[in-house]
Amino acid sequence: MEVPRRTCIIRSMRSSKHRVGFVGAGHISPYHAAALSRIPGVKLVGVYDLDPQRSERLAQQLGTRAVTSMDAFGAEGVDVIHVLTPPESHAQVALAALRLGAHVLVEKPLATDPVDCRRIADEARERGLRVCVDHSLLYDLQIRRAIETVRSGGIGRVVSVDILRSADYPAYEGGPLPVQYRSGGYPFRDLGIHQLYLLAALLGPIEDVRSDWYSLGGDPNLAFDEWRIEVRCRDGRAHVQISFNVRPIQNTIIIQGTKGVLRIEQMSMFSARRTAMPLPKAAERVLNAYGESFQSVAQVSAGVVGFVRKTLRQYDGVQRLIAEFYRTLDEGLPVPVSVEEATPIVEWVERIARAADADAKLRAQLDAQPRSEVPILVTGAAGGLGSAIVERLRSRQQRLRVFVRARGAREIPEGVEIASGDLGNPAAVDAAIAGARVVVHAGAATKGGWVEQHTSTVVGTQNVIDACLKHGVEQLVYISSLSVVDWAGGRSGEPITEESPLEPKPQLRGAYTQAKLEAEMLVRRAVRERGLRAVILRPGQIFGGKLPLVNAAVAREMFGRRVILGDGTIRLPLVYIDDVVDAVCAATDRGLHGGEIVQLVDDSLPTQNEILETVAGSSGKTLRVPRPAVFTLGWLSEIALRPLHRASPVSRYRLRSALARRTYVSRHAQQLLNWEPRIGVYAGIAAELERARPARVDRPSYAAANT
């Protein structure tokens, strides 16, 4: 049923009562609800999402109910609908809401096609309804002050605007890649739109936008993680940098004028102005520096107080824009951001984003070309062990393919076939393994929290197993870790072997141990139940090449000293990287595939003290923390982190494992691989020290130089 414009406006002016429905139950929805809770006469009557479970969860959280379709909002008398779905569905949902006779507040962007923007405008005009777009940055307090300063001439004529924006996405948890990774232009659609509508507010209508994009690997799943944008507006020019590599994350806006410079730090919630003064330049610089410092301290302090008193809130700009939207509905005023204002921004965003989409699609098509058969595929080929395996196989003139993240491709030598992707992505892993006879799976996460460890190590290993079985791989050489074994449970001095019990409490040992244990169990189960042809190698503490000898297991660098936990007499299961590569090659040559487990450690088990003595000699400054003090500090860290529901990285259980007095023996290596360390720990240390020594340059004598 069509609602005439006049009727709609009269109804809004007579009463501030609004019945509201949310379409979409994503991250931003609770903040919309928080804004509504402070507006008199507004009631959230329902939530709708394509995922019924998400609808139910959000409805319970917000104290409303979940509905099963948008049509239900019509029966409930809803007169305002918030569109909170993914961007590609904004236009479709907004049009459906208008046809129900509801005003619409839509999250940015209004649409992903300018044609749809015009369809929304026509539909709203025909039905006499209002549509507002959430360009929330314009209602951020710091930004509003900056816009007012610029428009009042507070810094003179604006010469240019520079925006420095860095960000990250939530950790990828494996499975089919979400849209932000599948689309090359998504980062610009997500972040670039904020910068463009802000520049239009500061410098007038946009007349041209040019962009360059590339990847440094900040987020390995993003096609492009560095963006440089040049914008020409009616009243000036601007430059924007969007980065997923810069740390710490920043959101800095610098507005340069003929009478002053305004700098806004959105992350720190302050803005500071430097102005031209009729003073000597040195005095002007000093006064501006002091003034900027005072402004930043005062505003940051006020911001902290505002958050404590809840006068400032998360997504404060979003909540302020929502409040203004309802005020304009009730008073018959223009909405904060109209369709007409939002449409040119969508046009410019899509011009850049679609070009990046096409670029990413072309690169993906090249990566997806059918691959020829290869004898060996190596995963994790840019890592410390993986790169050494690749180098050895190349020296043996073996043809091979490697699977690396996009950023690791730069480190792969010429002549090696490259397949890129994330181990958590089953499609990428499957495409890489197709055509390989042997897979050496050395890829795994070595840092990060549980999400990163689980995605790369556990999900990644499951993807490798599935692809090996699908493509009939003859042998999987899985690189496990000695950390999967229970170190703390045995008697002092008792050797750890391939038959030793597995770690009973991996979650207390940390995310790395937990992930490596789960991954090894996946391989063992697949051998037993699915016919996977695999061998499992468990190296000890590998050193050499890209992998340092002195790490946290040996000593920590603190305050200019090497700090050892304990008295330094713990024996370490070291193994030189070249010896590990020997074992990998022996496993492939012998074709082991029955799920055999082979531990790789050197017979020499040097102590922490012996390693530091070899590396630094008597000149090294070393501090040894007694074991009772170490465990006391671990206990205190557990108490401190307990209220935050976080596990301590130096918990007593982890310390008991790290400081366990055990020995390590390879019982199966000689029998199954005919392997024993060819170089050994001490010769390996000497080789690494020699490699690290600066090259000697022979200087010719004066006479020789003039001969």
C-alpha positions in Angstrom: 0.0 0.0 0.0 1.4 3.4 -1.0 1.7 6.1 1.7 1.3 9.6 0.3 4.1 12.0 1.3 1.8 14.5 2.9 0.3 11.9 5.2 3.7 10.6 6.2 5.0 14.0 7.2 1.8 14.9 9.1 2.0 11.6 11.0 5.6 12.3 11.9 4.9 15.8 13.2 1.9 14.7 15.3 3.7 12.0 17.2 7.3 10.9 18.0 6.2 7.3 18.4 8.1 5.0 16.0 8.0 1.2 15.7 11.3 0.0 14.5 12.5 -3.2 12.8 16.1 -4.3 12.3 17.1 -6.3 9.2 20.5 -7.9 9.8 21.9 -9.2 13.1 25.6 -8.3 12.7 28.2 -6.6 14.7 26.7 -3.0 14.4 23.2 -4.0 15.4 23.6 -3.6 19.2 24.9 0.0 18.8 21.8 0.9 16.8 19.7 -0.6 19.6 21.7 1.4 22.2 20.9 4.6 20.3 17.2 3.8 20.1 17.1 3.1 23.8 17.8 6.8 24.5 15.2 8.2 22.1 11.8 8.7 23.7 8.8 7.1 22.0 10.9 4.7 19.9 10.4 0.9 20.2 12.4 -1.9 18.6 9.7 -4.5 17.8 11.7 -7.1 16.0 14.9 -8.4 14.4 15.1 -10.3 11.1 18.1 -12.1 9.7 18.5 -14.8 7.1 20.2 -16.9 9.8 17.4 -17.7 12.3 19.9 -18.5 15.1 21.6 -15.1 14.8 18.1 -13.4 14.9 17.2 -15.3 18.1 20.5 -14.5 19.8 20.3 -10.8 19.0 16.6 -10.6 19.9 17.3 -12.1 23.3 20.3 -9.7 23.8 18.2 -6.7 22.9 15.0 -7.7 24.7 12.9 -8.0 21.6 11.7 -10.8 19.4 13.0 -12.4 16.2 10.7 -12.4 13.1 10.8 -14.9 10.3 10.4 -12.5 7.3 10.4 -8.8 6.5 6.7 -9.1 5.8 6.1 -9.6 9.5 7.2 -6.0 10.0 4.3 -4.9 8.0 1.9 -6.8 10.2 3.6 -5.2 13.3 3.0 -1.7 12.0 6.7 -1.0 11.7 7.3 2.5 10.3 11.1 2.6 10.3 13.5 -0.2 9.2 17.3 -0.2 9.8 19.2 -2.0 7.1 22.1 -3.7 8.8 22.9 -6.4 6.3 26.1 -6.9 4.2 26.7 -4.1 1.7 25.8 -6.1 -1.4 22.2 -6.6 -0.1 21.6 -3.0 1.1 19.7 -1.9 -2.1 17.4 -5.0 -2.2 16.5 -4.7 1.5 16.0 -0.9 1.4 13.7 -1.2 -1.6 11.7 -4.0 0.2 11.4 -1.8 3.3 10.1 1.2 1.3 7.5 -1.1 -0.3 6.3 -2.0 3.3 5.7 1.8 3.9 8.7 2.3 6.2 11.3 5.0 6.4 14.8 3.6 6.0 18.1 4.1 7.8 20.7 2.1 5.9 24.3 1.4 6.9 27.0 2.6 4.5 27.3 2.2 1.6 23.8 2.9 0.4 24.3 0.3 -2.4 27.1 -1.2 -4.4 25.7 0.0 -7.7 24.8 3.7 -8.5 21.8 2.4 -10.5 20.4 1.0 -7.3 20.9 4.3 -5.5 18.7 6.0 -8.1 16.1 3.2 -7.8 15.9 3.8 -4.0 15.6 7.6 -4.5 12.7 7.1 -7.0 10.9 4.6 -4.7 11.2 6.9 -1.7 10.0 9.9 -3.6 7.1 8.0 -5.1 6.0 6.8 -1.6 6.7 9.9 0.3 9.2 8.2 2.6 12.6 9.1 3.9 15.9 7.3 3.4 19.0 8.2 5.5 22.5 6.7 5.0 24.8 6.1 7.9 27.8 8.2 7.0 28.6 8.1 10.7 32.0 9.8 10.6 30.3 13.1 9.9 28.7 12.9 13.4 31.9 12.0 15.2 32.5 14.9 17.7 36.1 15.5 16.5 35.1 15.5 12.9 32.2 17.8 13.4 34.4 20.3 15.2 36.9 20.1 12.3 34.3 20.7 9.7 32.9 23.7 11.6 36.5 25.1 12.0 37.1 24.7 8.3 33.8 26.2 7.2 34.2 29.2 9.6 37.7 30.0 8.1 39.5 29.0 11.3 42.5 27.8 9.3 42.1 30.0 6.3 41.7 28.5 2.9 42.2 24.7 2.9 45.2 23.7 0.8 45.1 20.0 1.2 43.9 17.1 3.3 45.9 14.0 4.2 44.4 10.9 5.8 46.5 8.1 7.2 44.3 5.0 8.0 45.4 1.6 9.1 43.3 -1.3 10.2 43.0 -5.1 10.4 40.2 -7.6 9.9 39.1 -10.2 12.4 41.3 -13.3 12.2 40.3 -15.7 9.4 38.9 -18.9 11.0 39.3 -21.2 8.0 36.7 -22.5 5.5 35.5 -20.8 2.3 36.9 -17.3 2.2 34.4 -14.6 3.3 33.5 -11.7 0.9 36.2 -9.3 2.3 38.8 -11.7 1.0 37.2 -12.9 -2.2 36.7 -9.3 -3.4 39.8 -7.3 -4.3 37.9 -4.0 -3.8 36.3 -4.8 -0.5 38.9 -3.0 1.7 38.2 0.2 -0.3 34.5 -0.3 -0.1 34.8 -0.8 3.6 37.2 2.0 4.6 37.6 4.2 1.5 34.0 5.3 1.6 34.5 7.0 4.9 37.4 8.9 3.6 35.5 10.0 0.4 32.4 11.3 2.1 34.6 13.1 4.7 36.6 14.8 1.9 33.4 15.9 0.2 32.3 17.5 3.4 35.6 19.3 3.8 36.5 20.2 0.2 33.3 20.2 -1.7 32.0 17.8 -4.4 34.5 15.2 -5.6 35.6 15.7 -9.2 38.2 12.9 -9.7 39.6 9.9 -7.8 42.7 7.9 -8.7 44.0 5.0 -6.8 46.9 2.5 -6.7 46.8 -0.8 -4.8 49.3 -3.5 -4.0 50.1 -6.1 -1.3 52.7 -6.4 1.4 51.0 -9.3 3.1 49.7 -7.6 6.2 46.6 -9.7 6.0 47.7 -12.6 3.8 44.1 -13.3 2.6 43.5 -9.7 1.3 44.3 -9.4 -2.4 45.5 -5.9 -1.8 46.5 -4.5 1.7 48.0 -1.2 0.7 46.0 1.6 -1.0 47.1 5.0 -2.1 44.3 7.4 -3.2 44.5 10.8 -4.8 41.3 12.8 -4.6 40.5 16.1 -6.4 37.5 18.0 -5.1 36.0 21.3 -6.1 37.8 23.3 -3.3 41.1 21.3 -3.0 43.1 18.1 -3.2 43.6 15.2 -0.8 45.7 12.1 -0.4 44.6 9.0 1.5 46.7 6.0 2.6 44.9 2.9 3.7 47.2 0.2 5.1 46.7 -3.2 6.7 50.4 -3.3 7.6 51.1 -0.1 9.6 51.2 -0.6 13.4 50.1 0.7 15.8 46.8 1.2 14.1 46.2 4.8 13.3 43.4 7.1 12.0 45.0 10.5 11.5 43.5 13.4 9.5 45.7 16.4 8.7 43.9 19.5 7.3 46.4 22.1 6.0 45.2 25.7 5.5 46.7 29.0 4.7 46.4 30.2 8.4 46.8 27.0 10.3 47.0 23.2 10.4 44.4 21.0 12.1 45.4 17.4 13.1 42.7 14.9 14.2 43.7 11.7 16.0 40.5 9.7 16.0 42.0 6.7 17.8 43.1 8.9 20.6 40.0 11.1 20.4 41.7 14.5 20.1 42.3 17.3 17.6 45.0 19.9 17.7 45.4 23.1 15.8 48.6 24.9 14.9 48.1 28.5 13.8 50.2 31.1 12.1 51.3 33.8 14.6 52.8 37.3 14.2 55.9 36.1 16.0 59.4 35.0 15.1 59.3 31.6 13.6 61.2 29.9 16.5 58.7 31.3 19.0 55.8 30.3 16.8 57.1 26.7 16.6 57.5 26.5 20.4 54.1 27.9 21.2 52.4 25.7 18.7 54.2 22.6 20.1 53.1 23.5 23.6 49.6 24.3 22.5 49.3 21.0 20.7 50.5 19.1 23.7 48.1 20.8 26.0 45.2 20.3 23.6 45.9 16.6 23.3 46.3 16.0 27.0 43.1 17.9 27.9 41.0 16.2 25.2 42.2 12.7 25.7 41.5 13.1 29.5 38.1 14.5 28.7 37.5 11.5 26.4 38.4 9.0 29.1 36.0 10.8 31.5 33.3 10.8 28.8 33.6 7.0 28.4 33.5 6.4 32.1 30.5 8.7 32.5 29.0 7.2 29.3 28.6 10.6 27.6 30.9 9.2 24.9 30.2 5.7 23.6 31.5 3.1 21.2 30.5 4.0 17.7 29.5 7.4 19.0 29.1 8.9 15.5 26.7 6.1 14.6 24.6 6.7 17.7 24.5 10.5 17.2 23.5 10.2 13.6 20.7 7.8 14.5 19.4 10.3 17.1 19.5 13.1 14.6 17.7 10.9 12.0 14.7 10.4 14.3 14.7 14.1 15.3 14.4 15.0 11.6 11.6 12.5 11.1 9.6 14.0 13.9 10.2 17.6 12.9 9.8 17.1 9.1 13.4 18.2 8.4 15.9 16.9 5.8 17.6 13.7 7.0 21.2 13.9 8.1 22.6 12.1 4.9 20.2 11.9 2.0 20.2 9.5 -0.9 21.2 12.4 -3.2 24.3 13.1 -1.0 25.3 9.4 -0.8 24.9 8.5 -4.5 28.0 10.3 -5.8 30.1 8.7 -3.1 28.9 5.3 -4.1 29.8 6.1 -7.8 33.4 7.1 -6.9 33.8 4.1 -4.5 32.6 1.6 -7.1 34.8 3.1 -9.8 37.9 2.3 -7.8 36.6 -0.9 -6.1 35.5 -2.5 -9.4 38.8 -1.9 -11.0 40.5 -3.6 -8.0 38.0 -6.5 -8.2 38.9 -7.0 -11.9 42.6 -6.9 -11.1 42.2 -9.5 -8.3 40.0 -11.7 -10.5 42.6 -11.8 -13.2 45.3 -12.7 -10.7 43.1 -15.5 -9.3 42.4 -16.8 -12.8 46.1 -17.1 -13.4 46.6 -18.9 -10.1 43.8 -21.2 -10.9 45.3 -22.4 -14.2 45.4 -26.3 -14.4 48.6 -27.5 -12.9 50.9 -30.2 -14.3 52.0 -33.1 -12.2 54.9 -32.6 -9.9 56.9 -35.0 -7.8 56.7 -33.0 -4.6 54.6 -30.1 -3.1 56.0 -28.3 0.0 53.6 -26.3 2.2 55.0 -23.5 4.4 57.8 -23.1 1.9 58.6 -19.5 3.0 59.2 -20.5 6.6 62.4 -21.5 8.3 62.2 -25.2 7.8 60.1 -25.1 4.6 62.6 -22.8 2.8 65.5 -25.1 3.7 63.6 -28.1 2.4 62.9 -26.3 -0.9 66.6 -25.3 -1.2 67.7 -28.9 -0.7 65.2 -30.4 -3.2 66.3 -27.8 -5.8 69.9 -28.8 -5.3 68.8 -32.4 -6.0 67.4 -31.1 -9.3 63.9 -32.1 -8.2 60.9 -30.4 -9.8 58.6 -29.1 -7.1 55.7 -26.9 -6.3 55.3 -24.8 -3.2 52.2 -23.5 -1.4 52.7 -20.2 0.4 50.8 -17.2 1.4 50.9 -14.4 -1.1 53.5 -12.4 0.8 55.8 -15.5 0.9 55.9 -15.8 -2.8 58.7 -13.2 -3.0 61.0 -15.4 -1.0 60.7 -18.4 -3.3 63.6 -19.0 -5.7 63.2 -18.9 -9.4 62.3 -22.2 -11.2 59.9 -23.3 -8.5 56.2 -23.5 -9.3 54.2 -21.4 -6.8 50.6 -21.8 -5.6 49.5 -19.2 -3.1 46.7 -19.1 -0.6 45.9 -19.7 3.1 46.1 -23.2 4.6 42.7 -22.5 6.1 41.1 -22.2 2.7 40.2 -25.7 1.4 39.8 -24.6 -2.2 43.3 -23.1 -2.3 44.9 -26.1 -0.7 43.0 -28.5 -3.0 44.2 -26.6 -6.1 47.8 -26.6 -4.8 47.9 -30.4 -4.1 46.2 -31.5 -7.3 48.9 -33.3 -9.4 51.4 -33.8 -6.6 52.7 -37.3 -5.8 54.3 -36.4 -2.5 53.3 -33.7 0.0 55.7 -32.3 2.6 53.4 -30.5 5.0 55.7 -28.0 6.9 53.2 -25.2 7.0 51.8 -24.2 10.4 51.3 -21.1 12.6 54.2 -20.2 14.8 52.7 -17.2 16.5 49.4 -15.6 17.3 46.5 -16.7 19.5 44.2 -19.7 19.3 42.3 -18.5 16.2 45.4 -18.1 14.2 46.9 -21.4 15.4 43.7 -23.3 14.9 43.1 -22.0 11.4 46.6 -22.5 10.0 47.7 -25.6 11.9 44.5 -27.6 12.6 42.1 -26.6 9.9 45.1 -26.3 7.5 46.2 -29.9 8.2 42.6 -31.2 7.8 42.5 -29.4 4.4 45.8 -31.0 3.4 44.6 -34.5 4.5 41.3 -34.1 2.5 43.2 -33.0 -0.6 45.8 -35.8 -0.4 43.0 -38.4 -0.2 41.0 -36.8 -3.0 43.9 -36.7 -5.4 45.5 -40.0 -4.4 48.8 -38.6 -3.1 51.3 -41.4 -2.6 52.8 -40.0 0.6 52.3 -37.2 3.1 55.3 -36.2 5.2 53.8 -34.4 8.1 56.1 -32.2 10.2 54.8 -32.4 13.8 56.6 -31.2 16.9 58.2 -32.6 20.0 56.0 -30.2 22.0 53.0 -32.7 21.6 54.6 -35.0 24.2 54.1 -34.8 27.9 57.3 -33.2 29.3 56.2 -32.5 32.8 54.7 -35.9 33.7 57.8 -38.1 33.7 60.5 -38.6 36.2 63.6 -36.4 36.2 66.0 -37.5 33.6 63.6 -40.0 32.0 64.0 -40.0 28.2 61.3 -38.8 25.9 60.8 -41.2 23.0 58.3 -41.8 20.2 56.4 -44.0 22.8 56.2 -41.4 25.5 52.6 -40.2 26.5 51.1 -37.3 24.7 50.5 -34.0 26.5 47.4 -34.4 28.7 46.7 -30.7 29.1 47.6 -29.1 25.8 45.4 -26.0 26.5 47.6 -25.2 29.5 50.8 -25.5 27.5 49.6 -22.9 25.0 48.0 -22.5 21.6 51.0 -23.8 19.7 51.1 -27.1 21.5 47.4 -27.5 21.5 47.2 -26.9 17.7 50.1 -29.1 16.9 48.7 -32.0 19.0 45.3 -31.7 17.4 46.9 -31.6 13.9 49.0 -34.7 14.6 46.0 -36.6 15.9 44.1 -35.7 12.6 46.9 -37.3 10.6 47.1 -40.4 12.8 43.3 -40.8 12.6 43.2 -40.4 8.8 45.9 -43.1 8.5 44.0 -45.4 10.7 40.5 -44.8 9.4 40.7 -43.3 5.9 43.8 -45.0 4.4 45.9 -41.9 4.3 49.5 -42.7 3.4 51.6 -40.7 5.8 54.7 -40.5 8.0 55.0 -38.2 11.0 58.3 -36.5 11.8 58.7 -34.9 15.2 61.7 -32.6 15.2 63.0 -31.1 18.4 64.1 -27.5 18.7 65.4 -26.7 15.2 68.0 -24.0 14.8 70.0 -22.7 11.8 69.2 -20.7 8.7 66.1 -18.5 9.5 65.6 -20.2 12.9 67.7 -18.7 15.7 69.7 -20.7 18.2 69.1 -18.5 21.2 65.3 -18.3 21.7 63.0 -18.2 24.7 63.8 -21.8 25.5 67.5 -20.9 26.0 67.3 -17.3 27.4 65.3 -14.1 27.0 66.7 -10.7 26.2 65.8 -8.3 28.9 67.4 -5.0 30.1 70.5 -5.6 28.1 71.0 -9.1 29.6 70.2 -12.6 28.7 67.8 -13.9 31.4 67.6 -17.7 32.0 64.7 -19.1 33.9 66.3 -21.5 36.4 70.0 -22.3 36.9 70.6 -22.9 33.2 71.2 -26.6 33.5 68.1 -27.7 31.5 69.1 -30.0 28.6 67.5 -28.9 25.3 66.4 -31.2 22.4 68.3 -29.3 19.7 68.6 -30.4 16.1 70.4 -28.6 13.3 68.2 -27.6 10.4 70.3 -29.4 7.8 70.0 -32.6 9.7 66.2 -32.2 9.8 66.1 -31.7 6.0 68.2 -34.9 5.7 65.4 -36.7 7.6 62.7 -35.2 5.4 64.5 -36.3 2.2 65.1 -39.8 3.7 61.4 -40.1 4.4 60.5 -39.2 0.9 63.2 -41.5 -0.6 62.0 -44.5 1.4 58.3 -43.8 0.8 57.2 -44.4 4.4 53.4 -44.2 4.6 52.1 -46.3 7.4 51.7 -43.6 10.0 55.2 -44.1 11.4 56.3 -41.6 14.1 60.0 -40.6 14.0 61.5 -38.3 16.6 64.4 -36.1 15.4 66.8 -34.9 18.0 70.6 -34.9 18.4 72.4 -37.2 20.7 74.1 -34.1 22.1 71.8 -32.4 24.5 73.6 -29.1 25.6 72.4 -27.1 28.5 71.3 -23.5 28.4 74.5 -22.5 30.0 76.6 -24.4 27.5 74.8 -22.8 24.5 75.3 -19.3 25.9 78.9 -20.0 26.7 79.5 -21.2 23.1 77.7 -18.2 21.6 78.8 -15.4 23.8 81.7 -16.7 25.7 82.5 -15.3 29.1 81.7 -11.7 27.9 77.9 -12.3 27.9 75.9 -10.7 30.6 73.6 -13.4 32.0 71.0 -13.3 34.8 69.7 -16.6 36.2 66.3 -16.4 38.0 66.0 -19.2 40.7 63.3 -21.7 40.1 61.3 -20.8 43.2 61.2 -17.2 42.0 60.2 -18.3 38.5 57.2 -20.3 39.8 56.2 -17.5 42.2 56.1 -15.1 39.3 54.1 -17.6 37.2 51.5 -17.9 40.1 51.2 -14.1 40.4 50.7 -13.8 36.6 47.8 -16.3 36.8 46.2 -14.3 39.6 46.6 -11.0 37.7 45.1 -12.3 34.5 42.3 -14.4 36.1 39.8 -11.4 36.3 40.3 -10.8 32.5 39.6 -14.5 31.8 43.0 -14.8 30.1 45.5 -17.6 30.4 48.9 -16.6 31.6 51.7 -17.1 29.0 54.0 -18.0 32.0 51.6 -20.2 34.0 53.0 -22.7 36.4 52.0 -25.6 34.2 53.8 -24.2 31.2 56.9 -23.4 33.4 56.9 -27.0 34.8 57.0 -28.3 31.2 59.6 -25.8 30.0 61.9 -26.5 33.0 61.4 -30.3 33.2 64.7 -32.1 33.5 64.3 -34.7 30.7 66.4 -36.3 28.1 65.4 -37.0 24.5 66.1 -40.1 22.3 65.3 -40.9 18.6 64.6 -44.7 18.7 63.1 -45.1 15.2 65.2 -42.7 13.2 68.1 -45.1 12.5 65.8 -48.1 11.8 63.3 -46.4 9.6 65.3 -43.6 8.0 68.9 -44.7 8.4 69.2 -41.3 10.0 71.5 -39.8 12.5 72.7 -36.2 12.6 75.2 -35.7 9.8 76.4 -32.3 11.1 75.4 -32.3 14.7 74.6 -29.6 17.2 78.1 -28.3 17.9 79.2 -28.2 14.3 75.9 -26.6 13.4 76.4 -23.9 16.0 79.9 -23.3 14.6 78.5 -23.1 11.1 75.9 -20.5 12.1 78.4 -18.4 14.0 80.7 -18.4 11.0 77.8 -17.5 8.7 76.9 -14.6 11.0 80.4 -13.2 11.2 80.9 -10.1 9.0 82.8 -10.9 5.8 86.5 -9.9 6.0 87.5 -7.3 3.4 91.2 -7.3 2.4 92.3 -3.7 2.0 95.0 -3.4 -0.7 98.2 -1.6 0.4 98.9 1.9 -0.9 101.7 0.6 -3.1 99.5 -2.1 -4.6 96.7 0.3 -5.2 99.0 2.5 -7.2 100.7 -0.2 -9.2 
